[in-house]
């Protein structure tokens, strides 16, 4: 028995960019107007990875995707469908029937380029016609452009690979994020007067250009405590993405963050890093003393970056 009647945004939603935001905002409006539950249906893996046999680097992990939908838009009803051979072979018409019968879809919202069903035969026009036939609502949202460019996950991936974090964030509408449980840090950081927390990118998630970034750090999903006045807006940090060439000969890629003016042991805590600006590329220094001096410069540069009002925001263009 269907427990909920839903207004559902459909898509893969990699990155949750400004184009996706238009869909999210519309299902929220529909929810307010009709009493339907604003919902998002997405997939646990990118459909093209299975259909085309190509690995598509993802902007975010599924967990970060869901976290963004909840934090930025306040939509808690998020359904991940498992994409497998059975899902890939489902006809577009049967897929819509499945949403209606199994998930209580009473209003569907999708982008104009939305493709679905076996061999991507389903289109926005077919979706609209099928919804009309079934007696449920449907909105097709046109492309969203910024600076004359259509916002797309493909374009944002290119910006992240180039290290153009500020431009990527403009198209995302929020800072690019990485969430992970803190792993044991490298003891060397303490000797450099810059203790670090160490995180990894989930398998299949795109790694931005190696380098040092000005970041904000959120601990345990933003739960503030009486002694943590920075919890609401995030602690200022400096994050190195790369392989630590000065002190490490391995190919292990990490996001290693020093939090300014912070002393707590965070091993085992869940941390969200928000990337705002690339300060410099990753460099191999001649010795550890040079590295230590550069870390201090990076800390100063990150603090200066966040002093300006425009860079102090954490939600960019969404609200």
Secondary structure as UniProt FT lines:
FT   STRAND          6..10
FT   HELIX           18..34
FT   STRAND          37..43
FT   HELIX           47..51
FT   HELIX           62..73
FT   STRAND          77..81
FT   HELIX           85..88
FT   HELIX           92..103
FT   STRAND          105..111
FT   TURN            112..113
FT   HELIX           118..120
FT   HELIX           124..134
FT   STRAND          137..141
FT   STRAND          145..146
FT   TURN            147..148
FT   STRAND          149..150
FT   HELIX           153..161
FT   TURN            162..163
FT   HELIX           165..172
FT   STRAND          176..181
FT   HELIX           188..191
FT   TURN            192..193
FT   STRAND          197..199
FT   TURN            203..204
FT   STRAND          211..219
FT   TURN            220..222
FT   TURN            226..227
FT   TURN            229..233
FT   STRAND          235..242
FT   TURN            245..247
FT   STRAND          254..259
FT   TURN            260..261
FT   TURN            267..268
FT   STRAND          270..280
FT   HELIX           288..305
FT   TURN            306..307
FT   HELIX           310..312
FT   TURN            316..317
//
